């Protein structure tokens, strides 16, 4: 089955499950880095805004009809969970005096987004681009959805690049405060969440095995699972924001790197692991920029979605200069 037939089958199954009060359709969306994705929209009659769910990750050539029905059931549940109870009010976006409190910036690859950058206001930083967006704080998104600011929006608001940059630069650290955690702590949190999901997925009842539902047990297991992993690697730290959404932008927050480097008493290598986070490696570690470049490219090829890749690069923070240098 090709992808077109797969998409058609998903649409037919969802339309049957959702009923005549919904119109189900697919559309292609160009995401970050020029990546094309196929989204499914289930639009309820009378509703202005509707959620989109991307299906590319579900497809494979030898997929069966039984599997397609299971996928359709999963998508049905996701649409039901994501459905808006009330009409989404985005009227505040149309006027700058109302929109300005919700304007923020994020970092994307300048090289991979050349076409996009011709259509949107941006500010270059080495081989990255600072771009701007309106974060949707209204329910049900609460900061987890965004509208990319385009050139026509600046004309609509009657502002220039300087005003947009100044507004977003002040807002972003307030809306999305930066945090720096050790890689060990981050990995432990990942393992804890994975264990909780595994317990939930196998459907164990609490009375059948109380140990698996004890939070202390989960935490102890995560510590054991991450202990050996982290001992074999150089100390690393993860820079992101509390929401872990477009957290690479924290790289440009005023003084955040300086404060951390001063506390550690050393410079740092900077590895752009995705648009959502940055990895910091102490400069005192016995390594070289070429080896770190290999780590970045490996992460980007094997652990990061194509539309979330930031850059195949290594940067360096100099305490003496209070400056981020592009090494490779």
C-alpha positions in Angstrom: 0.0 0.0 0.0 1.4 3.4 -0.9 1.1 6.5 1.3 -1.8 7.9 -0.7 -3.9 4.8 -0.3 -2.9 4.7 3.4 -4.1 8.3 3.9 -7.4 7.6 2.1 -8.1 4.5 4.3 -7.4 6.6 7.4 -9.7 9.3 6.3 -12.5 6.8 5.5 -12.2 5.1 8.8 -12.2 8.3 10.8 -15.1 9.7 8.9 -17.2 6.6 9.8 -16.2 6.8 13.4 -16.7 10.6 13.9 -20.0 10.7 11.9 -21.8 13.3 9.8 -21.2 16.2 12.2 -17.5 16.1 11.1 -15.6 16.8 7.9 -12.4 14.8 7.8 -9.7 15.8 5.3 -5.9 15.7 4.8 -3.5 18.5 3.8 0.2 18.9 3.3 2.1 21.2 5.7 5.7 22.5 5.2 7.3 22.3 8.6 10.6 23.6 9.9 13.6 22.8 7.8 11.4 22.4 4.7 10.0 19.1 5.9 6.7 18.1 4.4 4.1 16.4 6.7 0.6 15.1 6.0 -1.9 16.3 8.5 -5.4 15.0 9.2 -8.1 17.5 10.2 -11.4 16.6 11.8 -13.5 19.7 11.6 -16.8 19.7 13.6 -19.7 21.6 12.1 -19.8 25.1 13.4 -16.3 25.0 14.9 -13.8 27.6 13.5 -10.6 26.0 14.7 -9.8 22.3 14.5 -6.8 20.2 15.7 -4.4 18.7 13.1 -2.7 15.3 13.7 0.2 14.2 11.5 0.2 10.6 10.3 3.6 10.2 8.5 5.1 8.3 11.4 2.4 5.7 11.3 3.0 4.6 7.7 5.0 1.7 6.3 4.7 -0.1 2.9 3.6 -3.5 4.2 1.0 -2.1 6.6 -2.2 -4.2 7.0 -5.9 -3.2 7.1 -6.1 -4.4 10.7 -3.2 -2.1 11.6 -4.8 0.8 9.8 -8.0 0.3 11.8 -5.9 0.3 15.0 -4.2 3.5 13.9 -7.6 5.0 13.1 -8.8 4.2 16.6 -5.8 5.9 18.1 -6.3 9.0 16.0 -10.0 9.0 16.9 -9.1 9.0 20.6 -6.5 11.8 20.0 -9.1 13.9 18.2 -11.6 13.4 21.0 -9.0 14.4 23.6 -7.8 17.5 21.6 -11.3 18.8 20.6 -11.9 22.4 21.7 -14.8 22.8 24.1 -15.2 26.4 23.2 -14.5 28.5 20.2 -10.8 29.5 20.1 -10.6 33.3 20.3 -7.6 34.6 18.4 -8.9 38.1 17.9 -6.0 39.4 20.1 -3.6 38.5 17.4 -4.8 41.1 14.9 -3.8 44.2 17.0 -0.3 44.7 18.1 -1.2 46.4 21.4 -3.0 43.1 22.3 -0.7 40.7 20.7 2.6 42.1 22.0 2.5 40.4 25.4 2.4 37.0 23.6 5.2 37.5 21.1 8.3 35.4 21.6 11.3 34.2 19.5 12.8 30.8 18.7 15.9 29.6 16.9 15.9 27.6 13.6 18.5 26.6 11.0 19.2 29.5 8.6 20.6 27.1 5.9 17.7 24.7 6.0 15.0 27.4 5.9 16.2 29.8 3.2 12.8 29.9 1.4 10.9 30.5 4.7 13.2 33.3 5.8 12.3 35.3 2.7 8.7 35.4 4.0 9.2 36.1 7.7 11.0 38.7 9.8 14.2 37.2 11.3 17.6 38.1 12.8 20.7 36.0 11.9 22.9 34.5 14.6 25.9 32.7 13.1 24.2 29.9 11.0 21.0 30.1 13.0 18.0 32.4 12.6 16.0 34.0 15.3 12.4 34.0 14.2 9.3 35.2 16.0 5.9 33.7 16.9 2.7 34.5 18.8 2.3 31.9 21.6 -1.4 30.9 22.0 -2.0 31.2 25.8 -5.7 30.5 25.4 -7.2 27.1 26.4 -6.7 24.4 25.4 -3.2 25.2 24.1 -1.9 27.2 27.1 1.4 28.1 25.4 1.8 24.9 23.5 0.7 26.2 20.1 2.1 29.1 18.1 1.5 31.3 15.1 4.7 32.1 13.1 5.0 35.9 12.5 5.2 36.6 8.8 6.0 39.8 6.9 2.3 40.5 6.3 1.7 40.4 10.1 4.2 43.2 10.6 2.4 45.3 8.0 -0.9 44.5 9.7 0.5 45.7 13.0 2.3 48.7 11.6 5.6 47.9 13.3 9.2 47.5 12.1 11.8 44.8 12.8 13.3 46.8 15.7 10.0 46.9 17.6 9.3 43.2 17.0 12.8 42.2 18.1 12.7 44.3 21.2 9.3 43.1 22.2 10.0 39.4 21.7 13.5 39.6 23.3 11.9 41.0 26.5 9.0 38.6 26.5 10.6 35.3 25.8 12.6 34.8 29.0 9.4 35.7 31.0 7.1 33.5 29.1 9.6 30.6 28.9 12.1 30.8 31.7 15.4 29.1 31.0 16.7 26.1 33.1 20.0 24.2 33.1 20.0 20.7 34.4 22.7 18.0 34.4 22.4 15.3 31.7 22.1 12.8 34.5 19.0 14.4 36.0 17.5 14.8 32.5 18.1 11.1 31.7 16.7 10.0 35.0 13.5 12.0 34.3 13.2 10.4 30.9 13.6 6.9 32.4 11.1 7.6 35.1 8.5 8.8 32.6 9.2 5.7 30.4 8.7 3.3 33.3 5.4 5.0 34.3 4.2 4.6 30.7 5.3 1.0 30.5 3.4 0.2 33.7 0.3 2.0 32.3 0.5 0.3 28.9 0.7 -3.3 30.3 -2.4 -2.7 32.2 -1.3 -3.9 35.6 -3.7 -3.2 38.5 -2.3 -1.7 41.6 -3.5 -4.6 43.8 -1.7 -7.1 41.6 1.8 -5.7 42.1 2.1 -2.8 44.5 5.9 -2.5 44.0 5.4 -1.4 40.4 3.1 1.4 41.5 5.4 2.7 44.2 6.9 6.0 43.2 10.0 5.3 45.2 10.5 2.1 43.2 10.2 4.0 40.0 12.8 6.6 41.1 15.2 3.9 42.3 15.0 2.0 39.1 15.6 5.1 37.1 18.7 5.9 39.2 20.1 2.4 38.6 19.4 2.6 34.8 21.1 6.0 34.4 24.0 5.4 36.8 26.3 3.4 34.6 25.3 5.4 31.5 26.4 8.7 32.9 29.6 7.4 34.5 31.0 6.5 31.0 30.4 9.9 29.6 31.9 13.4 30.1 29.8 15.7 32.3 27.1 17.4 30.2 24.3 19.8 30.9 21.0 20.5 29.2 19.9 24.1 28.5 16.2 24.5 27.7 13.1 26.2 29.1 10.6 25.0 31.7 8.1 24.0 29.0 10.8 22.2 26.9 9.3 23.9 23.9 11.7 25.8 21.5 14.2 25.8 24.4 17.2 26.4 22.2 16.2 30.0 22.3 17.5 30.1 25.8 21.0 30.3 24.2 20.3 34.0 23.6 18.8 34.9 27.0 20.8 37.7 28.6 23.5 36.5 31.1 22.2 32.9 31.3 25.4 31.3 29.9 27.6 33.8 31.7 26.1 33.1 35.1 26.4 29.3 34.6 30.0 29.5 33.3 31.0 31.8 36.1 29.5 29.4 38.7 31.4 26.5 37.0 34.5 28.5 36.6 35.1 27.5 33.0 34.1 28.0 29.3 31.7 25.6 27.6 31.2 23.9 24.3 27.7 24.3 22.9 26.0 21.4 21.0 22.7 22.3 19.3 20.8 19.0 20.0 17.4 20.2 18.7 15.2 23.3 18.4 14.0 22.4 21.9 17.3 22.1 23.8 21.0 22.7 23.9 23.8 20.6 25.4 26.6 22.3 27.3 30.0 20.5 27.7 32.7 21.9 30.0 35.7 23.0 28.0 38.0 21.2 30.5 36.7 17.9 29.3 39.4 15.9 27.3 37.7 16.2 23.9 38.0 18.1 20.7 35.6 20.0 18.5 35.7 17.3 15.8 34.6 14.6 18.3 31.8 16.9 19.5 30.7 17.5 16.0 30.4 13.8 15.5 28.1 13.6 18.6 25.9 16.4 17.2 25.6 14.9 13.7 24.8 11.5 15.2 22.1 12.9 17.5 20.6 14.8 14.6 20.5 11.7 12.3 19.3 9.1 14.9 17.5 10.8 17.8 15.9 14.0 16.5 12.9 14.4 14.1 14.0 16.0 10.8 11.8 19.1 11.4 13.3 19.6 14.9 17.0 19.5 13.9 18.7 22.8 14.7 22.2 22.6 13.2 25.2 20.3 12.5 27.5 22.6 14.3 29.6 23.2 17.5 29.8 26.5 19.2 31.9 27.8 22.2 31.0 30.1 25.0 34.0 32.3 26.1 33.7 33.7 29.6 36.4 36.3 29.1 34.6 37.7 26.0 31.1 36.8 27.2 30.5 35.7 23.6 29.3 32.6 21.7 31.8 31.6 19.0 31.0 29.3 16.0 33.7 26.7 15.8 32.5 24.3 13.1 
